[in-house]
Each structure stands twice: as C-alpha cells, then as structure tokens.
Amino acid sequence: MGDRRVAPELSIELETLALREAARSFEDINWTHFNSVLRKPHLVFSTASSRLGRWLRQPRIIELSSQLLTDHGWGTLVEVLKHEMAHQYLDEVLAEVEETSHGPVFRQVCEARGIDFRAAGVPESSAAAGDDARVLERVAKLLALAESSNLHEAEAAMGAAQRLMLKYNIDAGLRLRSRRYAFRHLGKPSGRVSEAERVLAGILDEHFFVEAIWVPVWRPLEGKRGTVLEVCGTKENLEMAEYVHSFLLHTGERLWREHRRHRNTTSNFGRRSFLAGVMHGFRDKLVENSKASQRAGLVWLGDQELKDYYRRRHPRVRRTRLGGALPSASFAWGRRAGQQIVLHRGISQGPSQRQLLLSTRQNKASR
C-alpha cells in the first residue's frame, strides 16, 4: 500500500499574499483577454471541496477553492479564474440573462480566448485516446527498443520514433477535420530560468510539435513569484513533450554526475554551463535527424490551427531573443555528451514513480 500524500496547509499570511496575487492575475487577465471591461469583484478563497470556483452575480464575488493553492498549482488557479471571469463577462457585459450557465454563448466567449469552458474538471489536458493513443503506443515501443546496448540499433529506434511522430503530425494536418488543442505546465515553477531550461523549451517548440512559452506564476507555499514552462498542442503531442522534458532534465543531471566522477571532483563549478551544453548537443542531434527526414520527403510546415490556439491563450505576447551560454570547457564537455543522448523509455517522476509516456489522468473535481 503506497503512502498517501497530505497537502500542506497555508498560513494566514501566505493565503493573504496568494489572494493579493490572485487580484493581480485578475487585472492581467482582464487586460489580456477582456480589454479591461470587467469591474473588479471581491475575490475570496473558499474551503469548499465540491467545486474549484464560482462567480456570484450578487454580491459580485469570485470564489476560488483554497485547494487550488495546495493541490493543483497556480497555473490551474489562473485557468479557473479565467473561467469564472467569462461568467462575469456574460452577466455584466453581454447581459445574457437568458443564457444557461454553460450554454453556446458562454462557450463562444471561452473558445475565442482559449479558456476551458467545461463545467467540471481540473482545467488541464488528459491523455490521448483512440488513434492518438495507438500512435503513442507505437512510439513507446520504439523508445523501448532505443534502450538497446547496441548503439546503432538504439539510434535507429530513436530516429524511427521521431519520424513516426513527424509523419503522424503531417498526416493529421492534411485531414479536413479540426484538431483539438490543450495546454500543460511542465516541471516545477522556479524563480530563475537557466540557459539549459531555455534551450530545452526551444527543443520542444522546434522538434516536438508544440508551442512553448514561459509564463509567470505565484508559488503559494513560498510566497514568491516564479516562472513555469507552458506548452500548447494536441493531447498526444503534449504527452510526448512532457516525457521528453522530464527525460532530458533527468539525463542532463545524470551526465553531470558522471562527468564529476570522471574528473574525481565533488564541486558543482561549471554545472550550469555543462547542462546548457548537454541541451545544445541534443538539439544538434535532432537537427541532423530532421535533415534526414527532409531528405526522405517528410517536411513539417507547421500547424496554423495550433498557432491560432496559442495566440488566443497569449494574445499580447512578444518574443525576445536572449544571449546563449558563453563558450567554456564545461559547455564543450556537455555538448559532446548531449550529442550522444538516445531518447528512450524508462523515466518516471515523483514519489509515485508515475510513468510519463502514455500516462492516464483522471479529472474528478468540479467547478
């Protein structure tokens, strides 16, 4: 029988700080998605466990469950807040008094802004199903073959998995039916984004059919602001991106430990530069694989529907270019190590050792 994890309780001071940050998030969402037409309501945290949030027309309150702070993370709280603000918009701006609470007009308001319109469930994507799940199963089998001790066989299996995802996405883009998109936050929020993490985000964006963006979050257990990586895409591509993200973070740290043992040192000097080199090296490898796919006639032209979904979620985003890591011996060692990485199965995360690829999620909470 596994250990049951008990969610920590927030002090009054931390909850007050979180409420202040929720009010700041309201203003940001109001400007970004509603052109600042909403009048700020009274925001409160509720101990109710039956719902994650609700909009009360009278006395103009948006109620958020305190469970969002301890059980789900700030990204989920923001999505619930968006959902309730859409209800407020329906009531106070559109004056749709005859509209049912989650009727067609409400759905249109949400879809135009990339907001989850469902009446129940934690607002995050679930695992793929049907044909999409079968594609992931085939990818998982190829990545299992990539664990081979024979380097040539392992490289071939990894390349085949990459080409399978490419072909699947090209074929899906040629279908007449629209694809469904969602988002997911990867990793833990942190106060500082390293060069290695920025390069890893670029790897996912460039080679794994998702749109990646760093978004600000509040860390309620610490009472501090932070940043987390958000990726947007189809459910099967989100599943793959989450797996690759975890795999590369774990592998980078393992390679650094091996590098230190080889040099017979316990110092962490050069760690950040080494990890940045690892990510650059693996990206070098993916670029070469992409060139091979292009020579085979598999050319990815992008996904305009995904770009549109991303823009609905982040309509006021500006892209900026940041300087890369300065050349150093640690960076060069890391880059060589990264070029030898073979993506394969076997990475799990957290106390439950949940397998990231082909995992199953259950969304049972209502709002």
Salt bridges, closest charged atoms under 4 A:
GLU21 OE1 - ARG24 NE 3.48
GLU21 OE2 - ARG225 NE 3.17
GLU63 OE1 - ARG51 NH2 3.44
GLU63 OE1 - ARG54 NE 2.86
GLU79 OE2 - LYS82 NZ 3.30
GLU79 OE2 - ARG313 NH2 2.88
ASP91 OD1 - ARG57 NH2 3.04
GLU92 OE2 - ARG60 NE 2.77
GLU111 OE2 - ARG107 NE 3.12
ASP116 OD2 - ARG118 NH2 2.89
ASP116 OD2 - ARG367 NH2 3.68
ASP131 OD1 - ARG134 NH2 2.21
GLU155 OE2 - LYS285 NZ 2.84
ASP171 OD2 - LYS167 NZ 2.95
GLU195 OE1 - ARG198 NH2 3.30
GLU195 OE2 - HIS280 NE2 3.35
GLU206 OE1 - HIS207 NE2 3.80
GLU206 OE2 - ARG283 NH1 3.45
GLU211 OE2 - LYS307 NZ 3.22
GLU211 OE1 - ARG319 NH2 3.26
GLU222 OE1 - ARG219 NH1 3.39
GLU230 OE1 - HIS185 NE2 2.95
GLU230 OE2 - ARG313 NE 2.95
GLU230 OE2 - HIS314 NE2 2.76
GLU236 OE2 - ARG179 NH2 3.40
GLU239 OE1 - ARG184 NH1 3.09
GLU239 OE1 - ARG361 NH1 3.21
GLU242 OE1 - ARG184 NH1 2.58
GLU242 OE2 - ARG354 NH2 3.36
GLU242 OE1 - ARG361 NH2 2.53
GLU253 OE2 - ARG271 NH2 2.37
GLU258 OE2 - ARG254 NH1 2.91
ASP284 OD2 - ARG335 NE 2.80
GLU288 OE2 - LYS291 NZ 3.61
ASP303 OD2 - ARG179 NH1 3.30
